Amino acid sequence: MKNNKKYRLIIVLFLFTLLQVGLFNTIISLSAQSSSQTIEDGTYVIKSAINNKYVLDIAGASNTNGANAQIYESNNSNAQKFTVKSLGNGYYTITSVNSKKVLDVAGAAKTNGTNVQQYESNNSDAQKWMIKDAGNGYYSIVSKLSSNLYMDIACGLAKNGENVQVYAGNGSNAQKFKFEKVTNNNTTKPEQGTKTIADGNYTIKSMVSNNYVLDIAGASSSNGANVQLYQSNNSNAQKFTVKYLNDGTYSITAMHSKKALDVAGGGKTNGTNVQQYQSNNSDAQKWIIKSLGNDVYSIISKSNNLYIDIDGGIAQNGRNIQVYAGNNSNAQKFKFEAVKETPNNNNNNNNNNNNNSSGNANVTSGPIKDGTYSIESAISSNYVLDVNGGFKSNGANVQLYQKQAANRQKFNVKSIGNGYYTITAVHSNKVLDVAGAGKTNGTNVQQYEFNDSDAQKWLIKDVGNGYYSIVSKLSSNLCLDISCGLAKNGENVQVYAGNGSNAQKFKFVKPLDLLSTIDTKKYPGYKEKIKALMDAHPGWNFELLYTGLKFDNVIAGETSLHSRNLVPTNYGGEWVCQVCGTKLYDSGWYCASRKSNSILHGSKKLFNRRKCISISRCK
């Protein structure tokens, strides 16, 4: 009986031990999991702490390897949704819902500014991320490549298209993100259209600005001609025949070309271009015109349920028209204003107004007259385009710099026809050039000898208030741009997708001309000498100082100290001070006489020593 109790006690103790061990292991397991996994697996929108309206986004909703990661205003598209999955070791993969490709550090590089892109999964450290709690509901996203490489918004700016990179941790909002879980990832049901407006001829005005309307670029009649936004000019390239097709959709046909608005290639992704194309009765040419009230409408493609959209939501001549997921922004809202005249009665009007649309092959000149200009930035009128150091070599960098009277800040602007210009640095006679003819955001702008390539041709477009955008012929959406939008000496000049910011607006003004202020009657010969100096030293900043001093007083002051004004020892006679004679000053110079000072001033003969121009050697 005692033995039974003993065994019973041993069994109880054994079971209790097992229970303790199991419970302890469970506690350890839970603790390990909580320390390594900060975010639950799931699908998220990843918001920037700079501005929660901006989220991580794959540019153009692309499905290709290497497509750029950027921030963009939230629009609920799949290009802005990411599947976050724990790898069980403190790291995660972050996968685009749209493309099924993962966020990746380009080239697995470990340097500041390395781009973040999407790429097919390859299990490399470049695709693994630690998500660290940064407080207040925000997280830092750190690459496994290095514990000090944080996912970062370039320049710390909240704007559409701002690049995503990796950068050393600095605790700024540019490196903090909020993960907002997507509760329902189902695609939107297709819109069902009805007849909302009467058949007829219309201009289609944007709600971004009523002064801007849909327009066929260059009033072209060819298939594939681009649809863009442009200021209203009453041409037939801005008038469209709208016809109900009895199935809830409309055709929208350009009056001048008789070609239909068309989703390029029948594409189904955000950012697909809208063009004109001959009518083919495809769903890519059928549009639901959805009433939003107050005579405002959205225009939705039957082929993909995407909305006609102004790229970037900016009212700007030449701004591209695309299709994009519905987001209720003004970039997707339009008014249809009836046209009174018929197409046949307006042929002359069409011909007279074609030149108002950008990109027309018949345009022979642009808005700027040929001439020499300083090119001021809209960020600050005190800063202008400048060639670094006044260098004359190919590849010398173009930058922003404070305004000076220097030839490196003067440019000859010349129309070359078709609306394009060359912009030539006065000091070097070399033209502004897109390095390597690159077509990607951030490609550098340099000076280079003229080679007649598109990389050296620029469209100058009026954007209002005396400012212009300068657009590369390489791409209608690559604008001359001040990096990071900062007004400071040495800030780089690049090309970047048009965004309507002051970093992409410039004013062409007559440059500072010191030579024109010189009174040649009072100061004969000075202008020629100073011009020669300016040409020889384009990197120097010149200022004219009128002292108001009398010549005799200047000479008296010059000779009051015998060791101040000197001449070379190979000068003799009246050049040398009679008091000092051949006494040497400062390693081999004679004191200059009063008469020699007068002669040197009067004849403007200059000695150059230690980079200081003077009638005598500068101390």
C-alpha positions in Angstrom: 0.0 0.0 0.0 2.9 2.4 0.8 4.7 1.4 -2.4 1.6 2.2 -4.4 1.5 5.7 -2.9 5.2 6.1 -3.6 4.8 5.2 -7.3 1.7 7.4 -7.5 3.8 10.3 -6.1 6.6 9.7 -8.6 4.2 9.6 -11.5 2.6 12.9 -10.3 6.0 14.5 -9.9 7.0 13.3 -13.4 3.9 14.6 -15.0 4.3 17.9 -13.2 7.9 18.1 -14.4 6.8 17.5 -18.0 4.1 20.1 -17.7 6.6 22.6 -16.3 9.1 21.9 -19.1 6.4 22.2 -21.8 5.1 25.4 -20.3 8.6 26.8 -20.0 9.4 25.9 -23.6 6.1 27.5 -24.7 7.0 30.6 -22.8 10.5 30.6 -24.5 8.9 30.1 -27.9 6.5 32.9 -27.5 9.2 35.2 -26.2 11.5 34.4 -29.2 8.6 35.0 -31.6 7.7 38.3 -30.1 11.3 39.5 -30.2 11.8 38.6 -33.8 8.4 39.4 -35.4 7.3 43.0 -35.0 4.7 42.9 -37.8 2.1 40.2 -38.4 2.2 38.5 -41.8 -0.3 40.1 -44.1 -1.0 42.6 -46.8 -0.3 46.3 -46.0 -0.2 49.8 -47.3 3.1 51.3 -46.1 2.7 55.0 -45.3 5.5 57.5 -45.0 6.0 59.4 -41.7 6.8 62.5 -43.7 3.1 62.6 -44.8 0.7 59.7 -44.4 -1.0 60.6 -47.7 2.1 59.2 -49.4 2.8 55.5 -49.5 5.3 53.1 -51.0 4.5 52.5 -54.7 5.9 50.6 -57.7 6.4 53.2 -60.5 3.9 52.8 -63.3 2.4 49.7 -61.6 5.2 47.8 -63.5 5.6 44.0 -63.4 9.2 44.1 -64.6 12.4 43.3 -62.7 14.1 46.6 -61.7 10.9 48.7 -61.6 11.5 51.6 -59.3 10.2 51.9 -55.7 8.9 55.4 -55.0 6.4 57.2 -52.9 3.1 58.3 -54.3 -0.2 59.7 -53.1 -2.4 56.8 -51.9 -4.8 55.6 -54.6 -5.7 52.1 -53.3 -4.1 50.4 -56.3 -2.3 47.0 -56.0 0.9 48.8 -56.9 0.7 50.3 -53.4 0.0 47.1 -51.5 2.6 44.8 -50.2 2.6 41.3 -48.7 4.8 41.2 -45.6 6.0 37.8 -44.6 8.3 36.8 -41.7 11.2 34.5 -42.5 11.4 33.4 -38.8 14.8 34.9 -38.1 13.8 38.5 -37.5 13.7 39.3 -41.2 10.9 39.8 -43.7 10.3 39.8 -47.4 8.1 42.6 -48.7 6.3 41.6 -51.9 4.3 43.8 -54.3 0.7 42.5 -54.6 0.6 43.8 -58.2 3.8 42.1 -59.6 4.5 39.4 -57.0 8.1 40.7 -57.0 10.0 41.6 -53.8 11.6 44.8 -52.6 15.3 44.6 -53.4 18.4 46.7 -52.8 19.8 47.2 -56.4 23.0 45.2 -57.0 23.1 44.3 -53.2 25.2 47.5 -52.8 25.9 48.8 -49.4 26.4 52.5 -50.1 24.2 55.5 -49.3 21.7 56.3 -52.0 21.5 52.8 -53.5 18.2 52.4 -55.2 15.4 50.2 -54.0 13.6 48.3 -56.7 11.4 45.3 -57.2 12.9 42.0 -58.4 11.9 38.4 -58.6 12.6 36.5 -55.4 16.1 35.0 -55.1 16.5 34.6 -51.3 19.5 37.0 -51.2 20.1 39.3 -48.3 19.3 42.3 -50.6 15.7 41.1 -50.4 15.5 40.6 -46.6 14.4 43.4 -44.3 14.3 43.9 -40.5 11.2 45.9 -39.4 12.2 47.8 -36.2 9.7 49.6 -33.9 10.5 53.3 -34.1 7.7 54.4 -31.7 4.4 56.1 -32.1 3.1 53.4 -34.5 6.0 53.8 -36.9 8.7 51.4 -38.0 12.2 51.5 -39.6 12.9 49.1 -42.4 16.5 48.0 -42.3 18.3 45.9 -45.0 20.0 42.7 -43.9 23.0 43.8 -46.0 24.0 46.2 -43.2 22.5 47.0 -39.8 22.9 50.7 -40.7 21.2 50.8 -44.2 17.7 52.0 -43.7 14.9 52.3 -46.3 14.8 56.1 -46.9 12.8 58.7 -48.9 15.3 60.7 -51.0 15.6 64.3 -49.9 13.0 63.7 -47.2 10.3 65.2 -49.5 6.6 64.1 -49.7 5.9 64.3 -53.4 4.7 62.0 -56.2 7.6 60.0 -57.7 10.1 60.8 -54.9 12.7 58.0 -55.0 13.1 55.2 -52.4 16.7 54.3 -51.5 18.8 52.9 -48.7 20.7 55.3 -46.5 22.6 55.4 -43.1 20.2 55.5 -40.2 19.5 59.1 -39.1 16.2 58.9 -37.1 14.4 61.2 -39.6 10.8 60.8 -40.7 12.2 59.9 -44.1 13.2 56.5 -42.5 9.9 55.8 -40.7 6.9 54.1 -42.0 3.4 53.0 -40.8 2.1 49.6 -41.8 -1.7 49.8 -42.4 -3.2 46.4 -42.9 -5.4 45.9 -46.0 -8.6 44.2 -44.7 -10.1 43.4 -48.1 -7.8 42.9 -51.1 -10.5 42.0 -53.6 -10.5 43.9 -56.9 -13.1 46.5 -57.5 -16.2 45.3 -59.3 -16.5 46.5 -62.9 -18.4 49.7 -63.3 -21.8 49.5 -65.0 -22.4 52.5 -67.2 -25.5 54.3 -68.3 -26.3 57.2 -70.6 -25.2 60.3 -68.7 -24.7 63.0 -71.3 -26.2 63.7 -74.8 -24.4 62.8 -78.0 -22.5 65.8 -79.3 -19.2 67.7 -79.7 -17.4 68.7 -76.5 -14.3 70.1 -75.0 -13.3 68.1 -71.9 -12.1 70.3 -69.1 -10.0 69.2 -66.2 -11.2 69.8 -62.6 -7.5 70.4 -61.7 -7.9 73.7 -63.7 -10.8 74.8 -66.0 -8.2 76.5 -68.2 -6.8 73.1 -69.2 -8.5 70.5 -71.5 -7.8 67.2 -73.1 -5.7 67.7 -76.3 -4.1 65.6 -79.0 -0.4 66.5 -79.0 0.6 68.5 -82.0 -2.9 68.3 -83.5 -1.5 65.0 -85.0 -3.8 62.8 -87.2 -1.6 59.7 -86.8 -2.4 56.5 -84.9 -0.8 56.5 -81.5 -0.6 60.3 -81.2 -0.5 61.2 -77.5 -3.4 62.5 -75.4 -2.3 65.3 -73.1 -3.5 68.2 -71.0 -3.1 71.6 -72.5 -4.4 75.2 -72.1 -7.6 75.7 -73.9 -7.0 77.3 -77.4 -10.3 76.4 -79.2 -8.6 74.2 -81.8 -10.2 71.0 -83.1 -7.4 69.1 -81.5 -9.2 69.9 -78.2 -12.7 69.0 -79.4 -14.2 65.5 -79.2 -17.3 63.8 -80.6 -19.0 61.8 -77.8 -21.4 59.1 -78.9 -23.4 56.7 -76.8 -23.0 53.0 -77.9 -26.2 51.7 -76.2 -24.3 49.3 -73.9 -23.5 51.8 -71.1 -20.4 53.0 -72.8 -19.4 55.9 -75.1 -16.9 56.4 -77.9 -14.9 59.6 -77.7 -13.5 60.7 -81.1 -11.1 63.6 -81.8 -12.8 66.0 -84.2 -9.7 66.9 -86.2 -8.5 63.3 -86.9 -11.7 61.2 -86.5 -9.7 58.8 -84.4 -10.9 57.4 -81.1 -9.5 57.8 -77.6 -7.8 54.4 -76.9 -6.0 52.6 -74.0 -2.6 51.9 -75.5 -2.3 48.1 -76.2 -5.4 47.5 -74.2 -3.2 47.6 -71.1 -4.6 46.9 -67.7 -2.1 48.4 -65.4 -1.9 51.8 -63.7 -0.1 54.3 -65.8 -1.0 52.8 -69.2 -1.0 55.6 -71.8 -4.1 57.1 -73.5 -3.7 57.8 -77.2 -5.8 58.2 -80.3 -6.2 55.3 -82.7 -8.5 54.5 -85.6 -11.8 53.1 -84.5 -11.8 49.3 -84.0 -14.8 48.8 -81.7 -12.5 47.2 -79.0 -13.2 47.7 -75.3 -10.0 49.8 -75.2 -12.0 52.4 -77.1 -15.2 52.2 -75.0 -15.6 54.6 -72.0 -18.1 54.8 -69.2 -18.9 58.4 -68.4 -19.9 58.4 -64.8 -21.8 61.3 -63.3 -20.4 62.6 -60.0 -23.0 65.4 -59.6 -22.7 69.1 -60.3 -21.9 68.4 -64.0 -18.7 66.7 -63.1 -17.8 63.2 -64.5 -15.2 60.5 -64.4 -14.2 58.6 -67.6 -13.6 54.9 -67.0 -12.2 52.4 -69.5 -14.4 49.3 -70.2 -11.3 47.3 -70.9 -9.7 47.6 -67.4 -12.0 49.5 -65.1 -9.3 52.2 -64.8 -10.0 56.0 -64.8 -8.7 58.6 -67.3 -6.2 60.4 -65.1 -3.8 63.4 -65.3 -0.3 62.2 -64.5 0.7 63.8 -61.2 -2.6 65.8 -61.0 -0.8 68.9 -62.3 -2.3 71.5 -64.6 0.6 71.9 -67.1 0.9 72.1 -70.8 1.9 68.7 -72.2 1.0 66.8 -69.0 0.4 63.2 -69.9 -3.0 61.5 -69.8 -3.1 57.9 -68.6 -5.4 55.4 -66.9 -5.2 54.8 -63.2 -7.1 53.2 -60.4 -10.0 55.4 -59.2 -8.9 57.6 -56.3 -11.6 60.4 -56.3 -8.9 63.1 -57.0 -9.5 66.1 -59.3 -7.0 64.4 -61.6 -9.8 62.0 -62.5 -12.7 64.5 -62.8 -13.8 66.4 -65.9 -16.5 68.7 -67.3 -18.0 68.2 -70.7 -18.6 71.7 -72.3 -20.7 71.5 -75.5 -19.1 72.9 -78.7 -21.5 75.1 -80.7 -19.9 74.9 -84.2 -19.7 71.7 -86.3 -16.4 70.2 -87.4 -16.9 71.2 -91.1 -17.4 74.9 -90.1 -14.2 74.9 -88.0 -11.5 73.6 -90.4 -9.8 77.0 -90.7 -9.9 77.4 -86.9 -8.2 74.1 -86.5 -5.4 75.0 -88.9 -4.9 78.4 -87.3 -4.6 76.9 -83.8 -2.5 73.8 -84.4 0.7 75.6 -83.3 -0.8 76.1 -79.8 -0.5 72.4 -79.0 3.0 71.3 -77.9 5.1 69.1 -80.0 3.6 70.1 -83.4 6.0 69.4 -86.2 5.0 72.6 -87.9 6.0 74.8 -84.9 9.1 76.7 -85.9 9.8 78.8 -82.8 9.0 78.7 -79.1 8.2 81.2 -76.4 11.7 82.6 -75.9 13.4 84.9 -78.3 17.0 84.0 -79.4 19.5 85.7 -77.1 21.8 85.6 -74.1 20.2 85.0 -70.8 20.8 84.1 -67.1 18.4 81.3 -66.2 16.9 81.9 -62.8 15.4 79.3 -60.6 11.8 79.7 -59.3 13.1 78.4 -56.0 15.0 81.6 -55.5 15.7 84.4 -58.0 19.1 84.9 -56.4 20.2 81.5 -57.8 20.8 80.7 -61.5 22.1 77.9 -63.7 25.9 77.8 -63.6 28.7 75.7 -65.0 30.9 74.4 -62.2 34.1 76.3 -61.8 33.7 77.9 -65.2 35.3 74.8 -66.7 35.4 74.6 -70.5 35.8 70.8 -70.8 33.2 68.3 -72.0 31.2 66.8 -69.1 31.6 69.9 -66.8 28.7 69.8 -64.4 25.7 72.1 -64.5 24.6 73.3 -61.0 22.7 76.0 -59.2 24.7 78.9 -57.8 24.2 82.5 -56.5 23.9 85.0 -59.3 27.2 86.6 -60.2 28.6 88.7 -63.1 30.4 85.7 -64.5 30.2 84.2 -68.1 29.7 80.7 -66.7 26.2 81.8 -65.7 25.3 83.2 -69.2 23.7 81.1 -71.9 22.9 81.6 -75.5 19.4 80.3 -76.2 18.7 79.6 -79.9 15.6 78.2 -81.6 16.4 75.2 -83.9 12.8 74.7 -85.1 10.0 72.4 -84.2 9.7 74.3 -80.8 13.2 73.1 -79.6 16.2 75.1 -78.5 19.9 74.6 -77.8 21.2 76.3 -74.7 24.9 77.1 -75.0 27.2 78.3 -72.2 28.8 81.6 -73.2 32.2 80.9 -71.6 32.8 77.5 -73.2 30.5 77.5 -76.3 29.3 74.0 -75.2 25.6 73.1 -74.9 23.5 71.8 -72.1 23.4 68.0 -72.5 21.7 65.0 -70.7 24.6 62.8 -69.7 24.7 59.6 -71.8 21.3 60.5 -73.2 19.8 58.9 -70.1 16.0 58.7 -69.7 15.8 57.9 -66.0 15.0 60.2 -63.1 18.2 61.8 -61.7 20.3 61.6 -64.9 22.9 64.4 -64.7 22.9 67.5 -66.9 26.3 68.6 -68.1 27.9 70.7 -70.8 29.2 69.1 -74.0 30.3 70.0 -77.4 27.4 70.2 -79.9 26.6 66.9 -81.6 23.0 67.5 -82.8 21.7 64.7 -80.6 18.2 64.8 -78.8 20.1 64.9 -75.5 21.1 68.5 -76.4 17.7 69.8 -77.5 15.2 71.3 -75.2 11.5 72.3 -75.3 10.9 75.5 -73.4 7.2 75.5 -72.2 5.4 78.5 -70.6 4.1 77.5 -67.2 2.8 81.0 -66.2 3.9 84.0 -64.2 7.0 84.5 -66.3 8.4 81.0 -65.7 9.1 78.1 -68.0 9.8 74.4 -67.8 12.8 73.1 -69.9 11.9 69.6 -71.2 14.4 67.2 -72.9 13.6 66.1 -76.4 14.6 62.6 -75.2 11.3 62.3 -73.3 8.2 64.6 -73.0 8.2 63.9 -69.3 11.9 64.6 -68.5 12.2 68.2 -67.1 15.3 70.1 -66.1 15.2 69.9 -62.3 17.1 71.1 -59.3 18.0 68.1 -57.1 16.0 68.1 -53.9 14.5 71.5 -54.8 17.0 73.4 -52.6 18.5 76.9 -53.4 22.1 76.5 -52.4 25.5 76.9 -54.1 26.5 73.7 -55.9 23.0 72.0 -55.9 23.0 69.6 -58.8 21.0 70.0 -62.0 19.4 66.8 -63.3 16.4 65.7 -65.4 13.4 64.3 -63.6 9.8 63.4 -64.3 7.6 66.5 -64.5 6.0 67.4 -61.2 5.1 71.1 -61.5 7.3 72.1 -58.6 9.5 75.2 -58.4 12.5 72.9 -58.9 11.4 72.6 -62.5 10.5 76.2 -63.2 12.9 78.8 -64.6 12.9 82.5 -65.7 15.0 83.7 -68.6 16.4 87.2 -67.8 19.0 89.4 -69.3 22.3 88.7 -67.5 24.2 91.1 -65.4 26.4 93.1 -67.8 29.1 95.0 -66.0 30.7 96.2 -69.2 27.7 98.1 -70.2 28.0 100.3 -67.1 31.5 101.5 -67.9 31.7 105.1 -69.2 34.1 104.7 -72.0 34.6 108.5 -72.3 35.8 108.7 -68.7 37.6 105.4 -68.7 38.8 104.7 -72.3 40.2 101.2 -72.9 38.9 99.8 -69.6 36.0 97.9 -71.1 38.3 95.9 -73.5 40.8 95.1 -70.8 38.1 93.9 -68.3 36.3 91.9 -71.0 39.6 90.1 -71.8 39.9 89.3 -68.1 36.4 88.0 -67.9 36.9 85.8 -71.0 40.2 84.4 -69.6 38.7 83.7 -66.2 35.1 82.5 -66.5 35.1 81.2 -63.0 35.8 84.6 -61.4 33.2 86.9 -60.0 33.7 90.5 -61.2 32.5 93.7 -59.4 33.1 97.3 -60.4 33.9 99.6 -57.6 33.7 103.4 -58.2 35.7 105.0 -55.3 35.1 108.6 -56.2 38.7 109.4 -55.4 40.8 111.9 -57.3 43.8 110.6 -59.3 46.4 112.8 -57.6 45.2 111.8 -54.1 45.4 108.1 -55.1 48.9 108.5 -56.3 49.9 110.3 -53.1 48.4 107.5 -51.1 50.1 104.9 -53.2 53.6 106.4 -52.6 53.2 107.4 -48.9 54.8 104.1 -47.8 58.0 103.2 -49.6 57.7 99.5 -49.2 54.1 99.1 -50.6 54.3 99.7 -54.3 57.1 97.9 -56.1 58.6 97.3 -59.6 60.8 94.5 -60.9 64.6 95.0 -60.5 65.1 95.1 -64.3 63.3 98.5 -64.3 65.6 101.5 -63.7 65.8 105.3 -64.1 62.6 107.2 -63.4 60.8 103.9 -62.5 62.7 103.6 -59.3 62.1 105.7 -56.1 64.9 108.2 -55.7 64.7 108.0 -51.9 65.0 104.1 -51.7 67.2 103.7 -54.8 68.2 100.0 -55.3 67.2 98.9 -51.8 65.4 95.5 -52.1 62.0 94.9 -50.7 60.4 91.5 -50.3 62.9 89.2 -52.0 64.0 91.3 -54.9 61.7 94.3 -55.8 62.5 98.0 -56.0 60.3 100.7 -54.5 58.3 102.4 -57.3 58.7 106.2 -57.8 55.7 108.6 -57.7 56.1 109.2 -61.5 56.1 105.4 -62.2 52.9 105.1 -60.2 51.3 107.9 -62.3 52.5 106.2 -65.5 51.2 102.8 -64.5 47.8 104.1 -63.5 47.5 106.3 -66.6 48.5 103.6 -69.1 46.7 100.8 -67.2 49.8 98.7 -67.5 49.3 95.7 -65.1 51.7 93.5 -63.2 50.3 90.1 -62.3 51.8 88.4 -59.2 50.4 85.9 -56.8 47.0 86.0 -58.7 46.4 89.6 -57.7 46.0 92.1 -60.5 47.5 95.5 -59.7 49.7 98.2 -61.0 52.2 96.9 -58.4 52.7 93.7 -56.6 50.0 92.7 -54.1 51.2 91.8 -50.7 
